[in-house]
Amino acid sequence: MNKLVFATNNAHKLAEVRAILESQFEIISLADLNCADEIPETADTLEGNALLKATYIHEKFGLDCFADDTGLEVEELGGEPGVYSARYAGEDHNSFNNMCKVLSLLENKTNRKACFRTVIALIFGNETLFFEGKIDGNITMQPRGESGFGYDPIFEPEGYPLSFAQLAADEKNQISHRALAVNKLIAFLQHNTN
């Protein structure tokens, strides 16, 4: 089975991607490589951060790898939190505080349109490629659901009456921004590794 490094320390992302890719690829985590480095995410775009992470691991270990960066983009907030999604609440950032900040900024606002966007940077042989997945939806009035992670409890994907955190994991993994990006990655890998 083909091996590929996923340059992330986020256990939730790793589990999601492994669930989507498990039949085609063995996904190697940074923990599997005994890499606990803090990889810089200093770019001002999702593409830039994904590429920084993938390049760092590729140069350190010499392995084909991919990395992603994901952002919640809220129309009323001019696309924020975007690339700053993970650290939106400032020094006290965590999923709960980040969600609270978004909900607070949207208080009394009628435009609750938002999208989740994931960009994957793949370094494969001597090629660097990008794959993007995007799902539109709305920000709920309050958090709903116990599963998922990050902003999932306040994001309701278009066409669904439930938040991401209320959907079953396998259902979310079929429609999510990350699934859409990963499926483009899979299509490329299948075409280029067979």
N, C-alpha and C positions, 0 to 999 in steps of 0.2 A: 504494500500500500504506500502511496506517495505521502511524504511527510512535508509539513509546512509549519513554520513558526508563526504564531499569532502574538505580536508584540503588545501584550496588555498585561496589567496587573489586576484588572477588574474581573473578579471571579464570575460575576453575573454575565458580563459580555462573553467570557470564555465558554460558559455553560451554554449560552444561546447559540454561539457559533458552532460549537461541537455538536449540538443537537441537529443543526441544519446540515452540517458537512460530514457527519460521522461515517456515512456509508461510502464516501469517496476518498476521504483523506484522514490521515492521522494528524491531528492538530497538536503541535508541541507548544506548551506554554512557557513563559519566562521562568516560572518555578521549575519546570522540567530541566531547564538549562542552568539552574541555580543562579539566575540573574535577578538580583534584587535592586538593581540600579534605578534611581529616579531619572527617567528619561525626560528630557526637556520638552515642554509643550509651549513654546514661546512665539509661535507664529500667530498671525492675526486672521487666519482662515482655517476652516476644517481641513482643507486639502494640505495646507502647510504643516499643520500639526501631525496629521497622519503620516506624511512623508518624513518628518523629523524622526518619528518613532521607528518607522520601518528602516530608514537609513542607519540609525544608531545600531540596531540589532544586526542588520546585514553586515555592517562594517566590523562589528565586534566578533561575530560568530561565523561569518562567511556562509550563512544559510539563506535560502529563499525564505522570504517572510512577508507578512502583511500586517498592517496596523490600521486602525480606524480612528476617526474622531467623529463625534456626534453632537449635534446641537438642536435645541428646541428654539424655533424661531417664531416669535409672536408678532403678528402684523401690527397691532396697536402700539407695541413697544419698539417699532422700527427695526424688527428683526432680532431684538435681544430676547433671551440671553445669548443665543448663537454660540460662537466659539468659546464664550465664557460660561457656558451652561453649568459645568461642574463646580465653578467657583463663584457663582452669581451673588451669593449672600455675603461675599467678602470674607473676612477672617473666620467668621463662624459658619463657613459653608458646610453644609451637609444636605442630604436630599430634602429633609423636612424644611430647613430654613430657606433653601433655594425655592421650594414650592411656595412657601409663605410669602416670599418677596414677590413672585410673579402674581399670586392672587391679590396681594395688597396693591400692587401697581394697576391691576385691572379692576379694582373695586369701582362700582358704578359705571363701568365701561360696557357698552353693548357689543362692540367688535371684539370677539373672542377667538377669531381665526388664528390658527397656528399650524405649523408643520414641524415634523421631526425630519432631520436630514442626517444621513450617515455618508461619510466619504471614506472609502478604503484605498490605501496606497499599497500596491503590491510591487515588490522587487523580486523578479523572477528571471533567473539567469542574468543577462545584462540589460533587461528591459525594466522600465518603471511605468506602471499603469495605474489609472484611477478608475474606481467604480462608485457610482453614487446611487443611493436609494432615498426616496422621499415619500412621506405620507402626510396628507393634509388632514386637518381635524379642527377641533375647538378645545379651548381651555374650559374645564368645568368650573362650577361655582365654588366647589369644595372638593377635597380629596375623596376618591371613592375606590375601594378595593384594597386588598392586602398583598397581592402578588406583584411581580415586576420589581422595578427599581427606578431610582432617579425621579423623573417627572411623570412616570406612568400613571399614578393615581389622579392626576389633573388633566390628562390628555385623552380626549375621546376621538378616536379615528372616525373620519367621514364614513357614514353609512352604518355605523354601529351605535347602539344605545348604551354601550358600556365603555368605561375607561380601559386603557391598556392594563391597568392593575386588576381589573375585573375579568379580563379574558383568560381563558386557559392558556398555559404556556405554549402548547402546540398550535393553538389558533393564532396567538400573537406572532409566533415564529413563522407563520405563513404570510402575514400581511405587513409586518413591521418594516420600517425604514432600513433596519439592519438586515432583515431577511432579503429585501429587494436588492441591496448592495451585494450581499453575500451570494445571491443567486446569479448576479452578473459575473462575480468572481468565479463561481463554479463553472459557468458556461465557458469562460475563457480558459480555465484550467483543463476542463475536459477536452476542449478542442486542441489544446497544446501539449497534453501529456499522454495522449493515446497513440 
